[in-house]
Amino acid sequence: MALSRKSRIVWLCTGLSVVGLTLLTACGESGCYENRSSIPQATFYAYNMPDRAIAIDSIEVYGVGHPTDSLLVEAGSGTSSLYLPFRSDADTTRYVIHYASQELADTANNDTLMFAYTRFPYFISGDCGVVFNYTITRFEYTCHLLDSAALVTAEVTNTEAETVQLFYYVAIEE
């Protein structure tokens, strides 16, 4: 049974459309919609109002002990939380919180956060690949201006979640 000329044109156009759509979708974004990083999140709280996150605008946060350490938070940026990436080539990561306001800028006031952890590769998918997840085994901190800190969860995965709470005493105006 032979197809008419009109039917062949319809089939040809349909076939070309399918091929064109296939090529367009193949050139699009990868199929990875997952977060590709496992990074702990620290949030600032008022010690005397622990259910209220606070924004701090006069701090600088930077890493310690790695050649490529850089400033994570710059004074004046006003932040209530920050991400503290762990080193994937070591079992510990340290951060310094420097209080940049003029009356507190003495380095003797700096607080340090130290995280010890185990790291393990986690396969997300063929499109996303592998990320390092972490289990925090020890968390230490200094209390120069920081009142206290709490480890909310020891597991750091590619799911966004609060890992650490940092508490500061805040004067309440009445």
VOTI-596936 format. One record per residue: x, y, z of N, C-alpha, C in turn; residue in one letter. Coordinates in steps of 0.02 Angstrom, whole numbers, plus 50000, padded with zeros to 5 digits. Layout:
VOTI-596936
XYZXYZXYZA;...
***
This chain:
VOTI-596936
500424994250000500005000050000500455006250000M;500405010149948500815016049940500455022049972A;500875026350002500595032350033500535037749980L;500035041849987499955047349941500495052449953S;500585056849906501095062049912500955066349974R;500335068049987500145072150045500315068550110K;500185062050114500335058150175501085057750186S;501475056850132502205056650140502475063250166R;502205068850144502425075450167502245076250241I;501655074050261501445074550331501925070350374V;502065064150353502515059850391503225062750393W;503455065450339504115068550337504155074450384L;503645078850383503635084650428503595082450501C;503195077350515503135074750584503815071950607T;504135068050563504785065150580505315070450592G;505335075550550505815080950559505675084850623L;505035085750639504855089250702505095085350762S;505005078750762505225074550818505985074850825V;506335074350769507075074650770507295081550796V;506975086850772507155093650795507035094550869G;506475092250895506335092750966506835088751007L;507005082950983507505078751018508175082351021T;508385085250967509015088950966508995094951012L;508435098551013508385104451057508415102451130L;508075097251149508095095151219508775092351237T;509125089351191509795086651205510295092351217A;510175098151189510625103751197510465108051257C;509935106451294509725110451351510155108951412G;509895110951470510245109951533510295102551549E;510765100951593510825093951614510225092151657S;510145085751669509585083451709509705084051783G;510205087651804510365088251875510015094351905C;509545093051949509185098451982509335098452057Y;509785094252079509975093652149510495098852167E;510535100552231511075104652257511705100452253N;512245103052225512855099252216513375100552271R;513185103952325513655105552378513355103652446S;513775101052489513595099652558513965104652601S;513615109852622513935115352658513535116752722I;513875116752780513525118352842513305125552844P;512735126652876512465133352883512455135252957Q;512715141152973512715143853041512235149753042A;511835150153096511355155653104511495159153170T;511435165853170511555169853229510905170853267F;510945170053334510355170853377510535175153437Y;510015178253466510095181853529510025176753585A;510525176453630510525171653685509905172453728Y;509705178653740509125179953783508465179753745N;508485178453680507885177553638508035171953588M;508125165753611508395160453568507955158453509P;507335160753507506905159153451506945164453396D;507375169453404507415174953357508115175453326R;508155174353261508795175353226508945182853224A;509575184553229509775191553228510255192653169I;510285198753145510755200553092511345204153123A;511925202353102512535205453127512885208753068I;513055215153074513335218653017514065220653025D;514355219453082515045221653092515515215753105S;515455210553065515905204853072516235203153006I;516805199953012517135196952955517245189652975E;517115185152929517215178052941517695175452888V;518235172152911518715169352863518985162752889Y;519215158652842519505152152858520215152752882G;520455147452914521135147252942521475140752920V;522105141352899522515135452888522515132452820G;522275135952771522275133452702522515139052657H;522945137552608523225142952566522705147152529P;522125144252515521615148052478521055150752523T;521185151052589520675153852634520515160952613D;519885162552617519685169252597519125171652643S;518965177952636518445181152675517765178652652L;517375175652699516705173252682516175178652693L;516265182552746515795187952761516205194252772V;516005199652741516355205952747515955210652792E;516295214452833515975219152879515505223752841A;514925224952871514445229452840513925225852798G;514015219252787513545215852743512905213852778S;512875213952844512265212552881511975205652866G;512165200752904511945193952890511665190652952T;511165186352943510885182552999511105175252995S;511375173152938511645166352932512185166352879S;512595161252881513125160652833513295153352821L;513605152052765513825145352748514565144752764Y;514755139152794515445137852815515695131652779L;515945132252719516155126352681516715122552716P;516675115952716517195111652744517705110052691F;518315108852714518845106752669518735099352653R;518745097652589518655090652570519315086852571S;519875090352582520525087152584520805086552656D;520385087952706520615087652776520035085352820A;520205083852882519705081552930519495086952979D;519765092952972519565098553014519545104952972T;519115109452994519075116152964518975121053021T;519325126753017519275131953068519065138553034R;518645142253071518445148853049518545153753106Y;518715159953088518785165353136518225170353123V;517915172453177517415177853174517765183953204I;517885188853161518205195053183517665200453188H;517635203653245517145208953257517445215553234Y;517175218253181517495223853146517275230753170A;516785231153214516605237853238517195240653277S;517265247153275517865250453302518005248553375Q;517505248353417517615246953488517755239553502E;517635235153455517745227953465518275224953419L;518605229053379519045226653326519685223453349A;519845223653413520445220453439520405212953425D;520945210153397520945202953381520865198553442T;520975201253502520865197353563520125195653572A;519685199353538518975197953541518745192753490N;519175190953443518985186153391518755179553422N;518255176653392518035169853411518215165053355D;518355158853374518545153753326518055147853330T;517865145353272517455139353268517885133853238L;517885128053269518275122353243517815116453234M;517835113553174517435107653158517915101953141F;517825096253174518155090053154517615085553125A;517765081953073517245078153038517545072352999Y;517105067852982517285062652933516925064552869T;517245063152814516945064752749516855058352710R;516325058152672516205052252631515865054452566F;516055051252510515745053052447515035050452444P;514605054252413513895052452405513705053352333Y;513485048052301513275048152231512565050852226F;512475056552193511805059452186511445056252127I;511755056752067511465053852006511995054151951S;511835051151895512295051451838512395058551813G;511865062551814511915069551791512265073951841D;512145072751906512415077051959513105074851982C;513235068451979513885066052001513915064652076G;514515065752104514655064152174514805070552213V;514575070852275514745076252321515035073152384V;515395077152423515605074852488515075076852539F;514855072152579514445073452637514895072852698N;514685075552755515105075752814514715073652876Y;515055070652923514785069452990515245072953039T;514975077853074515365081653122515475077353184I;516115076353201516285072153259516475076353320T;516665082553308516845087053363516735094253340R;516455098253385516335105353371516575109253431F;517045113853421517315117953475517275125253455E;517235129653504517195136753491517465140553551Y;517685146653538517895151053592517315155653611T;517355158553670516815162853695517095169653716C;517385173253668517605180053684517015184753682H;516685185253625516055188953620515465184353607L;515605178553580515095173453570514905170753639L;514255170553654514035168053718514065160353720D;513795157153668513785149853665513615147853593S;513645141353581513475138753516513165131853525A;512765129853476512445123353479512495119953411A;512665113653412512675109553351511975106753343L;511625108953291510935106853280510925099853251V;511345098553203511395091953172512115090553155T;512325084353164513005082353148513085080353075A;512525079053042512545076852972512495082852925E;512975083452881512975088852831512905085652763V;512325086752731512195083952666512055089552616T;511855087752556511705092852506511005095652514N;510665093952569510015096952586510145103152629T;509825108652611509925114752649509605114152718E;510015114752770509775114252838510245117852885A;509975120652938510385123952989510805118753025E;511455119953029511915115253061512125117753129T;512265124253135512525127153197512135133453215V;512015134353279511715140553304512245144153346Q;512355150553332512835154653368512445159853408L;512545159953474512165164153518512585169953545F;512295175953542512605182053568512115185253618Y;512405188253669511985191953715511785198553682Y;511155200053682510895206153651510515210153704V;510705216353712510345220653761509655222153734A;509165221353777508475222653757508275229553783I;508065233653736507835240453755507105240153773E;506935243053828506235243053849505915249853843E;
***
